[in-house]
Amino acid sequence: MVRNYNDFVVALLSAGFSMGGGNADGIYAIINWGWQETPPYDTPIAWHTDNPETDPWEWRMRVLNERNDTAYAKLFFKKSGYITEEWYPYFLAVRRNGLTFDEAYDDGTISHAAKRIYDIVAENGALPTHTIKQMAGFSKEEKSAFDKALTELQMKMHLTMCGKAYKSIKQEMSNTAWASTVMATTESFFGASIFEQADKIAKDEAYQKIREQILKLNPSAEDKKVDKFIHG
């Protein structure tokens, strides 16, 4: 039973991956209830309390700020999730299939809007989303296209979250300000060794490895959902 942040980390490292907020899609989540659901057992865990020990919303940034072995991003069903360093190469082997970003773009599997975003981050390093949007020249009318492309890049594991940032010191000091997510290339987040490992794993082998782990975590997971979870 997960009752605090440390329990969550132990469970995540054991599982290897997890949905970020509840398990509505029927695969696996360490915290398998959402913001408005009642926990299935007595626990101090509660969403959006700002308590870093017991608020799963705070754990997203704690994992990114305090650890270097776990990615958090929109990874599953276009929703947030975690993948540990141990399992990241297997997902890379399936979703990127050994291709660099430019190779995938040349193959037509990456949108032009996603390329506009990726090029800015690749050239300038980790950046908050509001800065990326400005530097890439997305207008207010292109908000939907920007958000869609940003999710695309995370799902295809070319960009990943690495923290949060405010537009100004004044905003950071505000109790109501909403921070922008900071994005980085997956290569800069994890380093070359993860990709070297992924290159040595056949796509079919990686798929089967992930599938077996999913069924250990949730034997009743449906095949179609398992396939979508793995492929993104």
Backbone bond lengths (Angstrom), bond angles and torsions (degrees), N, CA, C in turn:
res aa  C-N    CA-C-N  psi(-1)  N-CA   C-N-CA  omega(-1)  CA-C   N-CA-C  phi
1 M - - - 1.453 - - 1.528 110.07 -
2 V 1.309 116.43 130.48 1.463 121.73 -178.54 1.523 109.03 -89.92
3 R 1.328 116.23 119.58 1.463 120.79 -178.39 1.524 113.06 -119.71
4 N 1.349 116.76 -7.48 1.457 120.00 -179.48 1.529 109.36 -161.33
5 Y 1.318 115.34 179.32 1.459 121.47 -176.43 1.527 112.40 -60.47
6 N 1.326 118.01 -43.83 1.460 120.64 -178.59 1.528 111.22 -63.54
7 D 1.326 116.85 -39.95 1.462 119.91 175.33 1.527 110.36 -59.62
8 F 1.320 115.60 -41.08 1.462 120.85 -179.69 1.528 111.13 -62.31
9 V 1.325 116.84 -45.33 1.465 120.47 -179.49 1.526 110.88 -62.32
10 V 1.319 116.85 -44.53 1.471 120.63 178.61 1.528 110.40 -59.29
11 A 1.328 116.30 -44.89 1.465 120.75 179.98 1.525 111.44 -65.32
12 L 1.326 117.24 -39.55 1.460 121.26 -179.09 1.523 111.35 -66.69
13 L 1.317 117.29 -44.03 1.464 120.19 179.40 1.524 111.34 -63.69
14 S 1.315 116.38 -32.23 1.460 120.51 177.22 1.526 111.51 -72.93
15 A 1.342 116.51 -43.54 1.472 120.82 -178.12 1.523 111.89 -73.78
16 G 1.317 116.73 -42.26 1.464 121.24 -179.18 1.507 114.60 98.07
17 F 1.323 116.57 -26.31 1.465 121.03 178.94 1.525 108.54 -163.93
18 S 1.330 115.01 160.31 1.466 119.99 -178.04 1.516 109.68 -165.89
19 M 1.334 115.53 146.01 1.457 119.29 166.89 1.531 108.04 -62.37
20 G 1.313 116.68 155.16 1.453 120.01 -173.96 1.514 115.24 -83.87
21 G 1.320 117.77 -34.17 1.453 119.44 -175.04 1.506 112.33 -144.98
22 G 1.313 116.70 86.13 1.450 119.91 -178.73 1.518 111.99 85.92
23 N 1.323 115.50 175.06 1.458 120.25 -173.13 1.527 111.28 -130.58
24 A 1.311 116.10 44.82 1.464 120.28 -177.87 1.522 112.55 -61.96
25 D 1.331 117.17 -23.40 1.462 120.23 -177.50 1.519 112.77 -91.21
26 G 1.327 117.54 1.56 1.453 120.70 168.70 1.508 117.18 76.35
27 I 1.320 119.08 24.90 1.458 120.74 176.21 1.523 109.66 -105.07
28 Y 1.333 117.65 -81.36 1.459 119.53 179.74 1.522 109.53 -165.95
29 A 1.310 114.72 136.50 1.456 121.68 172.18 1.512 108.46 -143.96
30 I 1.326 116.50 134.00 1.463 119.82 178.68 1.517 110.01 -62.93
31 I 1.318 116.14 -46.30 1.461 121.02 171.04 1.518 105.60 -95.95
32 N 1.327 117.15 95.71 1.462 119.90 -168.50 1.518 113.35 -92.34
33 W 1.324 115.07 32.79 1.457 120.23 170.49 1.519 107.67 -138.12
34 G 1.307 115.88 156.15 1.462 120.46 -175.14 1.510 112.60 -98.81
35 W 1.342 114.41 -166.83 1.456 121.01 -173.29 1.526 112.83 -61.35
36 Q 1.320 117.57 -35.97 1.460 120.60 -174.09 1.522 112.91 -107.58
37 E 1.316 117.10 6.75 1.457 120.69 -178.88 1.530 110.97 -94.09
38 T 1.316 116.33 149.79 1.456 121.65 177.21 1.527 109.52 -82.26
39 P 1.339 118.43 129.01 1.464 120.33 178.12 1.530 110.92 -58.69
40 P 1.338 117.05 146.88 1.469 120.62 -177.28 1.527 113.88 -76.91
41 Y 1.331 117.98 -6.86 1.454 121.36 177.65 1.522 108.61 -146.33
42 D 1.306 115.77 163.67 1.461 121.36 -178.33 1.521 109.80 -66.79
43 T 1.305 116.87 122.38 1.457 121.40 -176.41 1.524 110.63 -156.07
44 P 1.328 117.56 148.18 1.471 120.02 175.60 1.523 113.03 -78.16
45 I 1.330 118.24 -5.45 1.456 121.11 -177.66 1.526 110.66 -64.86
46 A 1.323 115.43 130.95 1.470 121.40 177.89 1.517 108.71 -151.51
47 W 1.329 116.31 135.57 1.468 121.53 -177.90 1.531 111.06 -74.59
48 H 1.341 114.16 145.46 1.468 123.42 169.92 1.530 113.63 59.30
49 T 1.324 115.20 40.86 1.466 120.52 173.71 1.524 111.50 -102.31
50 D 1.341 116.86 -8.62 1.467 124.28 -176.95 1.521 112.96 69.64
51 N 1.314 117.62 10.31 1.463 120.45 176.86 1.524 108.46 -85.63
52 P 1.325 119.24 115.11 1.470 120.73 -174.82 1.516 114.53 -65.57
53 E 1.317 117.59 -18.02 1.459 120.60 -179.22 1.520 112.75 -87.84
54 T 1.322 117.32 -29.68 1.471 119.56 -171.37 1.532 114.65 -126.71
55 D 1.319 118.07 2.28 1.465 121.53 179.99 1.529 109.76 -104.97
56 P 1.338 118.80 109.05 1.468 121.01 -179.39 1.525 113.81 -57.70
57 W 1.339 117.01 -26.38 1.471 119.44 178.15 1.524 110.83 -64.68
58 E 1.338 116.99 -33.12 1.463 121.84 178.62 1.524 111.38 -75.85
59 W 1.307 117.33 -26.12 1.460 120.40 -176.39 1.518 112.46 -65.86
60 R 1.322 116.81 -26.80 1.468 119.80 178.59 1.518 110.91 -54.87
61 M 1.334 115.99 -49.72 1.451 120.08 -177.68 1.526 111.97 -77.84
62 R 1.329 117.06 -31.87 1.461 119.17 177.29 1.530 110.53 -61.45
63 V 1.323 116.32 -42.83 1.460 120.10 178.43 1.527 110.58 -59.44
64 L 1.334 116.47 -43.89 1.463 120.04 -178.24 1.519 112.37 -72.68
65 N 1.322 117.33 -36.44 1.457 121.30 -176.16 1.524 113.67 -81.83
66 E 1.324 116.48 -31.15 1.460 120.22 -171.02 1.520 113.88 -106.44
67 R 1.324 118.00 -11.71 1.450 120.80 -176.62 1.529 110.15 -129.32
68 N 1.331 115.40 160.92 1.466 119.84 176.21 1.525 111.30 -126.34
69 D 1.336 115.62 19.36 1.460 119.77 -175.80 1.524 113.36 -121.67
70 T 1.333 116.52 14.45 1.458 119.33 -176.79 1.527 110.92 -144.81
71 A 1.318 116.29 132.89 1.462 121.98 175.05 1.523 109.12 -101.11
72 Y 1.326 115.31 144.43 1.460 122.04 174.17 1.522 106.92 -132.19
73 A 1.314 117.23 127.28 1.465 121.42 -178.89 1.527 108.17 -169.54
74 K 1.320 116.00 -177.83 1.467 119.98 172.03 1.529 107.23 -79.53
75 L 1.308 114.81 96.86 1.459 120.94 -169.49 1.521 114.52 -116.34
76 F 1.327 117.34 -23.81 1.457 120.67 -173.62 1.523 110.72 -132.47
77 F 1.324 116.80 125.52 1.465 121.36 179.28 1.532 111.75 55.39
78 K 1.330 116.62 30.67 1.466 123.32 -177.63 1.535 111.87 62.43
79 K 1.328 115.22 24.55 1.458 121.95 178.84 1.529 109.17 -123.49
80 S 1.311 115.44 169.29 1.456 120.25 -175.52 1.523 112.00 -71.45
81 G 1.319 114.35 151.32 1.453 120.34 177.04 1.513 111.27 -168.42
82 Y 1.312 115.02 171.07 1.465 122.83 -179.36 1.524 110.13 -117.69
83 I 1.330 115.88 143.23 1.464 122.22 169.12 1.520 107.17 -135.81
84 T 1.342 116.65 130.39 1.457 119.53 178.96 1.530 110.62 -81.06
85 E 1.309 114.78 164.86 1.463 121.35 -179.59 1.525 111.51 -58.35
86 E 1.326 117.02 -35.68 1.464 121.39 -179.63 1.521 112.08 -61.29
87 W 1.347 116.18 -38.08 1.460 120.69 -174.15 1.518 113.35 -98.47
88 Y 1.305 117.59 -11.44 1.465 120.41 -177.20 1.533 112.79 -58.53
89 P 1.342 119.46 -43.32 1.470 118.64 -179.85 1.527 113.70 -59.12
90 Y 1.327 117.70 -32.38 1.463 120.37 -179.56 1.534 110.64 -68.80
91 F 1.327 115.94 -42.61 1.462 118.76 176.99 1.535 110.77 -67.05
92 L 1.328 116.77 -38.21 1.467 120.08 176.00 1.525 110.75 -59.82
93 A 1.324 116.51 -44.07 1.463 120.83 -177.80 1.523 111.40 -60.73
94 V 1.338 116.65 -34.95 1.458 120.42 179.09 1.522 111.35 -78.67
95 R 1.315 116.40 -49.60 1.473 119.74 -169.54 1.523 113.96 -82.91
96 R 1.314 117.67 -30.61 1.468 119.05 -179.97 1.517 112.69 -105.91
97 N 1.315 117.33 -19.58 1.473 121.97 171.88 1.521 112.22 52.32
98 G 1.340 116.25 36.76 1.460 120.97 176.55 1.511 115.83 80.41
99 L 1.337 118.22 3.57 1.460 121.19 -176.72 1.529 111.55 -92.37
100 T 1.317 116.49 141.23 1.451 121.09 170.07 1.528 108.61 -75.82
101 F 1.324 116.51 172.29 1.461 119.08 178.23 1.526 110.72 -60.80
102 D 1.323 117.38 -46.78 1.466 120.45 -177.36 1.531 111.61 -62.69
103 E 1.323 116.33 -38.25 1.469 119.83 178.16 1.530 110.86 -65.38
104 A 1.329 116.02 -41.11 1.466 119.54 178.29 1.526 110.99 -65.74
105 Y 1.325 116.38 -38.78 1.465 120.15 178.68 1.528 110.65 -65.36
106 D 1.332 116.17 -42.43 1.463 120.33 178.15 1.526 111.56 -64.05
107 D 1.331 116.67 -29.38 1.468 121.06 177.84 1.525 112.33 -77.64
108 G 1.330 116.97 -9.09 1.452 120.70 178.47 1.511 114.86 85.61
109 T 1.344 117.32 14.10 1.465 119.95 -178.57 1.528 112.79 -98.15
110 I 1.325 116.30 1.78 1.466 122.29 176.82 1.522 108.14 -121.93
111 S 1.323 117.27 133.14 1.464 120.42 -178.94 1.523 111.60 -74.60
112 H 1.333 115.97 161.25 1.462 120.91 178.06 1.526 110.79 -66.08
113 A 1.326 116.70 -38.25 1.469 119.32 178.30 1.521 110.54 -61.88
114 A 1.331 117.03 -39.45 1.460 120.86 178.05 1.527 110.67 -65.25
115 K 1.322 117.28 -36.92 1.468 120.07 178.87 1.525 110.74 -65.33
116 R 1.324 117.33 -39.22 1.467 120.73 177.80 1.535 110.55 -57.89
117 I 1.316 115.35 -42.48 1.464 120.32 179.75 1.525 110.78 -70.09
118 Y 1.318 116.05 -49.75 1.456 120.36 -175.15 1.531 111.36 -60.26
119 D 1.314 116.98 -43.68 1.466 120.18 -177.78 1.524 111.84 -59.69
120 I 1.329 117.21 -37.37 1.466 120.91 179.29 1.522 110.26 -65.28
121 V 1.321 117.39 -45.77 1.468 120.90 -179.19 1.524 110.95 -68.83
122 A 1.313 117.23 -41.46 1.464 120.92 179.92 1.527 111.44 -63.31
123 E 1.319 117.04 -35.24 1.460 121.29 -177.82 1.525 113.21 -82.16
124 N 1.337 116.78 -29.26 1.463 119.85 -171.07 1.525 114.89 -115.07
125 G 1.326 117.72 -6.18 1.452 120.47 -177.13 1.519 111.13 85.11
126 A 1.324 116.61 -173.01 1.463 122.07 -176.19 1.517 111.41 -56.79
127 L 1.346 115.29 133.09 1.467 120.97 -176.68 1.525 109.73 -142.64
128 P 1.351 117.68 147.21 1.465 119.87 172.74 1.520 110.39 -70.81
129 T 1.318 115.60 153.79 1.461 119.39 -173.87 1.526 112.83 -62.38
130 H 1.338 118.10 -34.27 1.465 117.89 -179.72 1.526 111.11 -66.74
131 T 1.331 117.02 -30.91 1.466 120.62 176.98 1.524 110.64 -74.60
132 I 1.317 116.91 -41.39 1.463 120.81 177.54 1.526 110.06 -58.04
133 K 1.320 115.99 -46.44 1.459 120.80 -178.25 1.526 110.77 -59.12
134 Q 1.323 115.82 -42.78 1.467 120.61 -179.40 1.522 111.17 -68.45
135 M 1.329 117.09 -47.74 1.463 121.15 -177.14 1.523 112.06 -67.01
136 A 1.342 116.53 -31.32 1.464 119.86 -179.48 1.523 112.12 -85.17
137 G 1.329 117.10 -3.71 1.453 121.49 174.34 1.512 115.07 76.65
138 F 1.336 117.22 29.36 1.466 119.74 176.50 1.520 109.63 -80.08
139 S 1.310 116.88 127.79 1.460 121.87 179.05 1.522 110.52 -82.82
140 K 1.326 116.69 172.55 1.465 120.86 176.48 1.522 110.89 -60.72
141 E 1.317 115.57 -33.92 1.459 120.24 -179.40 1.543 111.80 -70.79
142 E 1.316 116.65 -15.79 1.461 120.71 -178.59 1.529 112.74 -100.08
143 K 1.315 116.67 16.26 1.470 119.91 -178.33 1.524 111.79 -56.33
144 S 1.307 117.25 -45.38 1.457 120.93 -179.37 1.523 111.33 -62.89
145 A 1.324 116.28 -42.53 1.464 120.76 179.41 1.529 110.62 -64.89
146 F 1.329 116.37 -38.58 1.465 120.88 178.94 1.526 110.19 -64.23
147 D 1.318 116.54 -49.82 1.464 120.70 -178.35 1.527 111.17 -61.51
148 K 1.323 116.37 -41.69 1.462 121.29 179.83 1.528 110.87 -63.78
149 A 1.328 116.84 -43.33 1.464 121.16 -178.94 1.523 111.30 -68.50
150 L 1.325 116.77 -36.22 1.463 120.72 178.90 1.532 110.27 -65.30
151 T 1.317 116.13 -40.58 1.467 120.03 175.92 1.523 110.50 -65.75
152 E 1.323 116.80 -41.28 1.470 121.61 178.13 1.522 111.02 -56.21
153 L 1.319 117.21 -45.05 1.461 121.79 -178.17 1.522 112.24 -66.69
154 Q 1.328 116.45 -32.64 1.468 119.47 177.37 1.526 110.84 -74.95
155 M 1.318 116.29 -43.27 1.455 120.12 -179.61 1.532 111.82 -63.41
156 K 1.329 116.58 -34.27 1.461 121.04 179.45 1.521 111.85 -89.87
157 M 1.340 115.23 3.62 1.466 123.72 171.80 1.523 113.28 62.04
158 H 1.336 114.61 42.86 1.466 120.65 171.52 1.532 110.92 -102.31
159 L 1.320 116.55 -31.45 1.467 121.65 173.74 1.518 109.16 -123.84
160 T 1.326 116.03 153.23 1.458 121.09 176.63 1.519 109.62 -145.66
161 M 1.314 116.74 155.59 1.460 120.67 177.97 1.529 109.99 -71.49
162 C 1.332 115.49 147.00 1.472 118.23 177.50 1.521 112.24 -138.42
163 G 1.330 118.51 8.20 1.456 121.64 178.41 1.510 110.80 156.72
164 K 1.327 115.03 -162.53 1.462 120.53 177.21 1.516 109.49 -140.28
165 A 1.323 115.96 159.43 1.464 121.17 -178.71 1.518 109.50 -151.63
166 Y 1.330 115.62 151.05 1.462 122.10 177.01 1.525 109.31 -103.98
167 K 1.321 115.35 158.39 1.456 120.15 -179.07 1.520 112.27 -70.86
168 S 1.327 116.76 -26.14 1.458 120.90 -178.04 1.519 109.79 -157.01
169 I 1.336 116.38 164.02 1.458 121.38 176.51 1.526 110.14 -61.57
170 K 1.316 117.06 -39.29 1.465 121.59 179.67 1.523 110.17 -60.12
171 Q 1.321 116.07 -43.25 1.461 119.56 179.77 1.525 110.47 -66.54
172 E 1.336 117.25 -39.87 1.463 120.94 -179.15 1.526 111.05 -61.62
173 M 1.320 116.80 -33.26 1.457 121.10 -178.33 1.526 112.39 -80.52
174 S 1.319 116.57 -11.44 1.457 120.51 -179.42 1.520 110.89 -75.89
175 N 1.323 116.19 142.51 1.464 120.64 178.83 1.521 112.64 -76.47
176 T 1.313 116.93 -16.43 1.464 120.58 -175.18 1.529 113.63 -110.93
177 A 1.330 117.45 -2.12 1.461 120.60 -176.65 1.535 110.99 -67.94
178 W 1.307 115.48 143.81 1.464 122.32 178.56 1.526 108.46 -107.01
179 A 1.324 116.55 117.67 1.459 120.72 -176.18 1.521 111.20 -75.18
180 S 1.336 115.40 150.91 1.458 121.10 173.86 1.524 109.57 -85.11
181 T 1.322 115.57 143.65 1.462 120.49 174.00 1.515 109.59 -72.24
182 V 1.323 116.59 139.05 1.460 121.82 174.61 1.525 107.85 -96.11
183 M 1.327 115.52 131.12 1.458 121.59 -176.91 1.528 110.51 -113.06
184 A 1.334 115.30 145.95 1.467 121.89 175.75 1.516 108.42 -137.53
185 T 1.325 116.55 160.22 1.462 118.52 172.07 1.525 108.17 -68.60
186 T 1.314 116.64 148.94 1.462 119.48 178.64 1.530 110.96 -63.49
187 E 1.329 116.96 -31.05 1.463 120.22 178.12 1.519 111.42 -62.85
188 S 1.327 117.14 -42.26 1.463 119.78 -179.52 1.531 111.23 -75.33
189 F 1.326 116.98 -27.35 1.464 120.47 -178.48 1.521 111.43 -72.60
190 F 1.333 117.57 -46.04 1.459 120.90 -175.00 1.530 113.92 -103.91
191 G 1.330 117.78 -24.24 1.448 119.60 -176.95 1.521 112.24 92.15
192 A 1.324 115.44 170.14 1.463 121.51 -170.95 1.517 113.83 -67.72
193 S 1.334 118.57 -30.05 1.465 120.29 -172.16 1.525 112.41 -61.81
194 I 1.331 116.98 -34.74 1.465 120.39 178.84 1.523 110.60 -61.45
195 F 1.316 115.89 -40.62 1.464 120.70 -178.01 1.520 111.09 -75.22
196 E 1.318 117.07 -31.87 1.464 120.69 174.79 1.526 110.05 -64.95
197 Q 1.340 116.19 -39.53 1.462 120.03 176.04 1.528 110.57 -64.19
198 A 1.322 116.31 -44.34 1.462 120.72 -178.61 1.527 111.62 -61.37
199 D 1.329 116.57 -38.04 1.467 120.73 -178.93 1.525 112.72 -64.34
200 K 1.338 116.27 -20.85 1.468 120.50 -178.40 1.530 112.22 -91.02
201 I 1.325 116.78 -3.16 1.462 120.95 -176.81 1.526 109.36 -107.62
202 A 1.310 116.65 125.39 1.461 120.66 176.57 1.525 109.06 -68.26
203 K 1.324 115.77 145.88 1.462 120.64 -177.55 1.521 111.88 -56.95
204 D 1.333 117.61 -45.67 1.467 121.27 -179.23 1.526 111.46 -64.43
205 E 1.320 116.27 -38.50 1.465 120.80 178.30 1.529 110.25 -64.29
206 A 1.330 116.13 -43.02 1.466 120.70 179.83 1.521 110.55 -64.22
207 Y 1.323 115.98 -43.30 1.468 120.55 179.98 1.525 110.53 -58.64
208 Q 1.332 115.70 -47.69 1.457 120.02 -177.50 1.525 111.41 -65.64
209 K 1.315 117.25 -37.35 1.470 121.80 178.89 1.530 110.41 -62.21
210 I 1.319 116.27 -45.79 1.468 120.21 179.65 1.523 110.11 -66.46
211 R 1.313 115.95 -43.15 1.472 120.07 -179.18 1.527 111.06 -59.08
212 E 1.311 116.91 -44.30 1.459 120.92 179.49 1.528 111.40 -61.29
213 Q 1.328 116.18 -39.28 1.464 119.78 179.04 1.529 111.32 -68.16
214 I 1.326 116.29 -40.46 1.472 119.74 177.16 1.524 110.45 -58.11
215 L 1.316 116.59 -45.08 1.464 120.23 -176.69 1.524 112.21 -71.42
216 K 1.323 117.21 -23.57 1.462 119.76 171.61 1.527 109.88 -69.68
217 L 1.335 115.35 -40.35 1.462 120.23 -178.50 1.520 111.74 -76.35
218 N 1.336 115.83 -33.72 1.465 120.75 -177.48 1.528 109.09 -147.41
219 P 1.338 118.03 87.51 1.464 121.23 -177.20 1.526 114.21 -60.28
220 S 1.319 117.86 -19.51 1.464 120.56 -177.86 1.524 113.38 -95.44
221 A 1.330 117.86 7.50 1.462 120.86 179.51 1.531 110.65 -60.76
222 E 1.336 116.64 135.09 1.457 121.72 -178.01 1.525 110.83 -77.21
223 D 1.325 116.66 143.84 1.465 121.78 -175.15 1.530 112.42 -57.73
224 K 1.339 116.81 -44.53 1.462 119.35 -178.23 1.523 111.60 -63.07
225 K 1.313 116.53 -39.58 1.456 120.30 179.77 1.529 111.17 -71.72
226 V 1.319 115.55 -37.65 1.465 119.65 175.85 1.527 110.02 -59.18
227 D 1.327 116.29 -46.37 1.462 121.09 -179.42 1.531 111.25 -61.24
228 K 1.330 116.17 -43.67 1.462 119.94 179.88 1.519 111.04 -68.02
229 F 1.308 117.48 -37.55 1.461 122.17 178.22 1.523 110.50 -60.46
230 I 1.325 116.09 -43.83 1.463 120.47 -176.96 1.526 111.78 -73.33
231 H 1.325 116.55 -46.96 1.471 119.98 -175.80 1.522 112.94 -76.86
232 G 1.324 117.77 -24.12 1.454 119.62 -179.23 1.511 113.18 85.58
